[in-house]
Amino acid sequence: MTAPHRLSRADARRVAVRAQLLEADRPADLVGLVRHLTFLQLDPTASVAPNADLVAWSRLGAGYAPADLRAALDRRDLVELEALVRPAEDVALFAADMADWPGRGELRPWQWDRIAWVEANDACRRDILARLGASGPLLMRDLPDTCAVPWRSTGWTDGRNVEKLLGAMVARGEVAVAGRQGRERLWDLASRVYPDLPAIPAEEAARQRDERRLRALGIARAKAPEHPMEPQHVGSAGEPAVVEGVKGTWRVDPAYLDAPFAGRTALLSPFDRLVHDRKRALEIFGFEYQLEMYKPAAQRRWGYFALPVLHQDRLVGKIDATGDRAAGVLRVDAVHEDVPFTKAMTAAVRAELRSLARWLGLAPALPG
């Protein structure tokens, strides 16, 4: 058994920052960035900028343009899979799971319910496949709703039959997002969108996904609570580690250990993977954060879409900023300092805000 690496919190922070490509040396291109990070999360919130674009800008800088992402998707270098942009070749890592939808082994009651609902609406499923085969890509509103059994939910998805059926068909590997018309997704047969690559067997695919996730995170727990979009655990990938002052063991990618570190200042999306695991951010960075867009305004501490601030290897604050397109300004309502900013930190943060404003095509409206 390999003896655990013994890391200080500074060591752990630098591993995490290095793995997320947030050091001084920026990555060279968007597709290479996504291959390393494994995905960009799509989210419609654009209080400052859409998450995928903001994450890319935080790494690539002013040379990145949202059109680059659209072009990579149009070329099929990248594909959209369940609201995540992934390298096209990575679909092979999920093909076995698609074939075994909705899961393997002992299924849960909700999975049996999902199977029964899809089977009850098999005629509608076939209608959708036929329409896409003949005329795709198509918007969801152009697809027939011939469902015999409506989707029932106590939430906002109640009665959204085609939407829920398309979700199941994506998970089964039958249809895929082929592009967008404005904010609406265009749907097509998966065989026309995904590359024709052999499926990687399920056990090997899971191992590779764990390894790639750890390469993107640098340090993570072997086990973690389930997450609806992308797991935060890495299984047996990497090597064991303990972090000074933090309970339990971690898994670390040894490629990031004992390497020189050159940090910088960066403004991050609330969905950024450096901070997305809130427990890890608190344990390693001492950084408390909560996305407050769903809270009433009076209950917010940091702002609707507060941007975490990375300075060197520390998360040092949050920026309450809004891209006011109508007024043509990036409005900064507050800079929340988790630690007192030095003059150098203040200057670096203001420089990043000006850079963000230029990238957005807005004038910076900074506090005095």
C-alpha positions as CSV (number, residue, x, y, z in Angstrom):
1,M,0.0,0.0,0.0
2,T,1.3,3.4,-0.9
3,A,2.0,5.7,2.1
4,P,-0.2,8.8,1.9
5,H,1.4,12.0,0.7
6,R,1.5,14.6,3.6
7,L,0.4,18.0,2.3
8,S,0.1,21.3,3.9
9,R,-3.1,23.3,3.1
10,A,-0.9,25.5,0.9
11,D,0.3,22.4,-1.0
12,A,-3.3,21.2,-1.5
13,R,-4.4,24.7,-2.7
14,R,-1.7,24.9,-5.2
15,V,-2.4,21.4,-6.5
16,A,-6.1,22.4,-7.0
17,V,-5.2,25.7,-8.7
18,R,-2.7,24.1,-10.9
19,A,-5.1,21.3,-11.9
20,Q,-7.7,23.9,-12.9
21,L,-5.3,25.7,-15.2
22,L,-5.5,28.9,-13.2
23,E,-1.8,29.5,-12.8
24,A,0.0,32.4,-14.4
25,D,0.7,30.5,-17.6
26,R,-2.6,30.3,-19.4
27,P,-3.7,27.4,-21.6
28,A,-3.5,27.8,-25.3
29,D,-6.8,26.9,-26.8
30,L,-10.5,26.2,-26.0
31,V,-10.7,22.6,-27.1
32,G,-7.5,21.7,-25.2
33,L,-8.9,23.5,-22.2
34,V,-12.1,21.5,-22.3
35,R,-10.2,18.2,-22.8
36,H,-8.3,18.9,-19.6
37,L,-11.2,20.2,-17.5
38,T,-13.4,17.4,-19.0
39,F,-16.4,19.6,-19.4
40,L,-17.9,23.1,-19.3
41,Q,-21.2,23.4,-17.5
42,L,-23.9,25.2,-19.5
43,D,-26.2,27.4,-17.4
44,P,-28.5,30.1,-18.8
45,T,-27.8,32.6,-16.1
46,A,-26.0,35.5,-17.6
47,S,-25.9,38.1,-14.8
48,V,-22.3,38.7,-15.8
49,A,-21.8,36.1,-18.6
50,P,-22.9,32.5,-19.2
51,N,-21.0,30.1,-17.1
52,A,-19.3,28.2,-19.9
53,D,-18.0,31.5,-21.3
54,L,-16.9,32.9,-17.9
55,V,-15.0,29.7,-17.1
56,A,-13.2,29.8,-20.4
57,W,-12.4,33.5,-20.1
58,S,-11.0,33.0,-16.6
59,R,-8.4,30.6,-18.1
60,L,-7.9,31.8,-21.7
61,G,-8.2,35.5,-21.1
62,A,-9.2,38.2,-23.6
63,G,-8.3,35.9,-26.5
64,Y,-11.4,33.8,-25.9
65,A,-14.7,34.8,-27.6
66,P,-18.0,33.0,-27.1
67,A,-18.1,32.5,-30.8
68,D,-15.1,30.1,-30.3
69,L,-17.4,27.8,-28.3
70,R,-20.1,27.9,-30.9
71,A,-17.6,27.1,-33.6
72,A,-16.1,24.2,-31.7
73,L,-19.7,22.8,-31.2
74,D,-20.5,23.3,-34.9
75,R,-17.3,21.4,-35.9
76,R,-18.2,18.7,-33.4
77,D,-14.9,19.0,-31.7
78,L,-17.1,19.5,-28.6
79,V,-20.6,18.2,-28.0
80,E,-23.4,19.0,-25.6
81,L,-24.3,16.1,-23.4
82,E,-26.9,16.6,-20.6
83,A,-26.1,20.4,-20.2
84,L,-22.4,19.8,-20.2
85,V,-20.0,20.6,-23.1
86,R,-17.6,17.7,-23.5
87,P,-14.9,16.7,-25.9
88,A,-16.7,14.7,-28.7
89,E,-14.5,11.7,-28.2
90,D,-15.5,11.4,-24.5
91,V,-19.0,10.2,-25.5
92,A,-17.3,6.8,-25.8
93,L,-16.8,6.9,-22.0
94,F,-20.6,7.1,-21.5
95,A,-21.8,4.8,-24.2
96,A,-21.9,1.7,-22.0
97,D,-24.1,3.6,-19.4
98,M,-26.4,4.7,-22.3
99,A,-26.8,1.1,-23.3
100,D,-27.6,0.1,-19.7
101,W,-30.1,3.0,-19.1
102,P,-31.4,3.7,-16.5
103,G,-28.7,1.9,-14.6
104,R,-27.2,-1.5,-14.0
105,G,-27.5,-3.7,-10.9
106,E,-30.4,-3.4,-8.5
107,L,-32.6,-0.5,-9.7
108,R,-34.3,2.0,-7.5
109,P,-38.1,2.5,-7.5
110,W,-37.8,5.8,-9.4
111,Q,-35.7,4.1,-12.1
112,W,-38.4,1.4,-12.6
113,D,-41.0,4.2,-12.8
114,R,-38.9,5.9,-15.5
115,I,-38.7,2.7,-17.5
116,A,-42.4,2.2,-17.3
117,W,-43.2,5.7,-18.4
118,V,-40.8,5.5,-21.4
119,E,-42.3,2.1,-22.4
120,A,-45.8,3.5,-22.1
121,N,-44.9,6.3,-24.5
122,D,-42.9,4.1,-26.9
123,A,-45.1,5.2,-29.9
124,C,-44.2,8.9,-29.2
125,R,-40.5,8.0,-28.9
126,R,-40.7,6.3,-32.3
127,D,-42.5,9.3,-33.8
128,I,-39.7,11.6,-32.6
129,L,-37.0,9.3,-34.0
130,A,-38.9,9.1,-37.3
131,R,-39.4,12.9,-37.5
132,L,-35.7,13.6,-36.7
133,G,-34.6,10.9,-39.2
134,A,-36.5,12.5,-42.0
135,S,-36.1,16.2,-41.1
136,G,-33.7,16.8,-38.3
137,P,-32.2,18.8,-36.7
138,L,-35.4,20.2,-35.2
139,L,-36.5,22.4,-32.3
140,M,-38.5,20.7,-29.5
141,R,-41.7,22.5,-30.5
142,D,-41.5,20.8,-33.9
143,L,-41.5,17.3,-32.5
144,P,-44.8,15.5,-32.0
145,D,-46.3,15.0,-28.6
146,T,-48.2,11.8,-29.0
147,C,-47.5,10.6,-25.4
148,A,-50.2,8.2,-24.2
149,V,-49.2,8.8,-20.5
150,P,-48.4,12.4,-19.6
151,W,-45.4,13.2,-17.3
152,R,-46.6,14.0,-13.9
153,S,-44.6,16.1,-11.4
154,T,-45.3,18.4,-8.5
155,G,-42.6,20.7,-10.0
156,W,-42.3,22.8,-13.1
157,T,-41.8,19.8,-15.4
158,D,-45.4,18.6,-15.0
159,G,-46.9,17.9,-18.4
160,R,-43.7,18.5,-20.3
161,N,-43.9,15.2,-22.1
162,V,-41.6,15.8,-25.0
163,E,-39.0,17.5,-22.9
164,K,-38.8,14.6,-20.4
165,L,-38.9,12.0,-23.2
166,L,-36.0,13.7,-25.0
167,G,-34.1,13.7,-21.7
168,A,-34.5,9.9,-21.5
169,M,-33.6,9.5,-25.1
170,V,-30.4,11.5,-24.6
171,A,-29.5,9.2,-21.6
172,R,-30.2,6.2,-23.9
173,G,-27.9,7.5,-26.6
174,E,-30.7,7.9,-29.2
175,V,-30.9,11.7,-29.7
176,A,-28.5,14.5,-29.1
177,V,-28.3,18.3,-29.1
178,A,-27.1,19.3,-32.6
179,G,-26.9,23.0,-32.0
180,R,-28.9,26.0,-30.8
181,Q,-31.3,28.5,-32.4
182,G,-31.0,31.4,-30.0
183,R,-31.5,29.8,-26.6
184,E,-33.5,26.8,-27.9
185,R,-31.8,23.5,-28.5
186,L,-31.9,21.8,-31.9
187,W,-32.3,18.0,-31.7
188,D,-31.1,15.3,-34.0
189,L,-30.3,11.6,-34.1
190,A,-27.3,10.9,-31.9
191,S,-25.7,9.0,-34.7
192,R,-25.4,12.3,-36.7
193,V,-23.9,14.3,-33.8
194,Y,-21.6,12.0,-31.9
195,P,-18.4,10.5,-33.4
196,D,-18.6,6.8,-34.5
197,L,-16.3,5.4,-31.8
198,P,-16.5,2.0,-30.1
199,A,-18.0,2.1,-26.6
200,I,-15.5,1.7,-23.8
201,P,-16.6,-1.1,-21.4
202,A,-18.4,0.2,-18.3
203,E,-15.8,-0.6,-15.7
204,E,-12.9,0.7,-17.7
205,A,-14.9,3.8,-18.6
206,A,-15.7,4.5,-15.0
207,R,-12.0,4.1,-14.1
208,Q,-11.0,6.5,-16.9
209,R,-13.6,9.1,-15.9
210,D,-12.3,9.0,-12.3
211,E,-8.7,9.5,-13.5
212,R,-9.6,12.4,-15.8
213,R,-11.7,14.0,-13.0
214,L,-8.8,13.8,-10.6
215,R,-6.5,15.3,-13.3
216,A,-8.9,18.2,-13.6
217,L,-9.4,18.7,-9.8
218,G,-5.9,17.8,-8.6
219,I,-7.1,16.7,-5.2
220,A,-10.5,15.2,-4.2
221,R,-12.2,12.7,-2.0
222,A,-12.4,9.0,-3.0
223,K,-16.1,9.1,-2.0
224,A,-18.4,12.1,-1.9
225,P,-22.2,12.7,-1.9
226,E,-23.9,12.2,-5.2
227,H,-24.1,15.2,-7.4
228,P,-26.8,15.6,-10.1
229,M,-24.5,16.7,-12.9
230,E,-21.0,15.5,-12.4
231,P,-19.6,13.4,-9.6
232,Q,-17.1,15.0,-7.1
233,H,-15.5,11.7,-6.1
234,V,-12.6,10.0,-7.8
235,G,-12.6,6.5,-6.5
236,S,-9.1,4.9,-6.5
237,A,-7.6,7.3,-9.0
238,G,-4.3,8.9,-8.1
239,E,-2.5,8.3,-4.8
240,P,-3.6,8.7,-1.1
241,A,-2.9,12.0,0.7
242,V,-3.6,13.7,4.0
243,V,-3.9,17.4,4.4
244,E,-2.6,19.1,7.5
245,G,-5.5,20.2,9.7
246,V,-8.2,18.5,7.6
247,K,-9.8,15.2,8.7
248,G,-9.8,12.1,6.5
249,T,-7.8,11.1,3.4
250,W,-7.8,12.4,-0.1
251,R,-6.7,11.3,-3.5
252,V,-4.1,13.4,-5.3
253,D,-2.7,13.4,-8.8
254,P,1.0,13.0,-8.1
255,A,1.9,14.8,-11.4
256,Y,1.0,18.1,-9.6
257,L,3.2,17.5,-6.6
258,D,6.6,19.2,-6.1
259,A,6.2,21.5,-9.1
260,P,7.0,25.2,-9.0
261,F,3.9,27.4,-8.6
262,A,3.3,30.7,-10.2
263,G,-0.2,32.1,-9.4
264,R,-2.2,35.1,-10.5
265,T,-5.5,36.8,-9.8
266,A,-8.6,35.5,-11.4
267,L,-12.4,36.1,-11.2
268,L,-14.3,32.9,-11.2
269,S,-17.9,31.8,-12.0
270,P,-20.0,30.6,-9.0
271,F,-20.1,27.3,-10.9
272,D,-16.3,27.1,-11.4
273,R,-15.0,23.7,-10.5
274,L,-12.4,25.2,-8.2
275,V,-15.2,26.2,-5.8
276,H,-18.1,24.0,-7.0
277,D,-17.4,21.5,-4.2
278,R,-18.3,23.9,-1.3
279,K,-17.0,21.5,1.3
280,R,-13.6,21.0,-0.3
281,A,-13.4,24.8,-0.8
282,L,-14.0,25.3,2.9
283,E,-11.6,22.5,4.0
284,I,-8.7,23.4,1.8
285,F,-9.1,27.1,1.1
286,G,-11.0,28.2,4.2
287,F,-13.5,29.7,1.7
288,E,-17.2,29.9,2.5
289,Y,-19.5,30.4,-0.4
290,Q,-23.1,30.0,-1.4
291,L,-24.8,30.9,-4.7
292,E,-27.5,33.4,-3.6
293,M,-29.4,33.9,-6.8
294,Y,-32.3,31.9,-5.4
295,K,-32.4,33.8,-2.1
296,P,-34.6,37.0,-1.5
297,A,-32.4,40.0,-2.0
298,A,-32.6,41.0,1.7
299,Q,-31.1,37.6,2.7
300,R,-28.0,37.8,0.4
301,R,-24.6,38.3,2.0
302,W,-22.5,38.6,-1.2
303,G,-24.9,39.2,-4.1
304,Y,-27.1,37.6,-6.7
305,F,-24.2,36.1,-8.8
306,A,-21.1,36.9,-6.7
307,L,-17.8,36.1,-8.4
308,P,-15.2,34.3,-6.2
309,V,-11.8,35.9,-6.2
310,L,-8.7,33.8,-6.6
311,H,-5.4,35.5,-5.7
312,Q,-2.3,33.3,-6.1
313,D,-3.3,30.1,-4.2
314,R,-6.0,31.6,-2.0
315,L,-9.7,32.4,-2.4
316,V,-9.8,35.8,-0.9
317,G,-13.2,37.4,-1.5
318,K,-16.3,37.8,-3.7
319,I,-17.3,40.4,-6.2
320,D,-21.0,41.5,-6.5
321,A,-21.1,42.4,-10.1
322,T,-23.7,42.7,-12.9
323,G,-23.4,43.1,-16.6
324,D,-25.9,45.9,-17.3
325,R,-26.1,45.6,-21.1
326,A,-28.8,48.3,-21.4
327,A,-26.6,50.8,-19.6
328,G,-23.4,49.5,-21.2
329,V,-21.6,49.0,-17.9
330,L,-20.2,46.2,-15.8
331,R,-21.6,47.4,-12.5
332,V,-19.7,46.4,-9.3
333,D,-21.9,47.0,-6.3
334,A,-19.5,45.5,-3.7
335,V,-16.1,43.9,-3.2
336,H,-16.4,41.5,-0.2
337,E,-12.9,41.0,1.3
338,D,-12.6,37.7,3.2
339,V,-9.2,38.8,4.2
340,P,-8.0,42.4,4.1
341,F,-6.7,43.2,0.6
342,T,-3.3,44.6,0.3
343,K,-2.7,47.4,-2.2
344,A,-1.3,44.9,-4.6
345,M,-4.3,42.6,-4.3
346,T,-6.7,45.6,-4.7
347,A,-4.9,46.7,-7.8
348,A,-4.9,43.1,-9.3
349,V,-8.6,42.7,-8.6
350,R,-9.5,46.0,-10.2
351,A,-7.3,45.1,-13.2
352,E,-9.2,41.9,-13.6
353,L,-12.5,43.7,-13.4
354,R,-11.4,46.2,-16.1
355,S,-10.3,43.2,-18.2
356,L,-13.7,41.5,-17.7
357,A,-15.5,44.6,-18.7
358,R,-13.5,45.0,-21.9
359,W,-14.1,41.4,-22.8
360,L,-17.9,41.9,-22.2
361,G,-17.8,45.1,-24.3
362,L,-18.9,47.2,-21.3
363,A,-17.5,50.1,-19.4
364,P,-16.3,49.3,-15.8
365,A,-18.3,51.0,-13.1
366,L,-16.1,50.2,-10.1
367,P,-16.6,51.4,-6.5
368,G,-14.5,54.5,-5.6
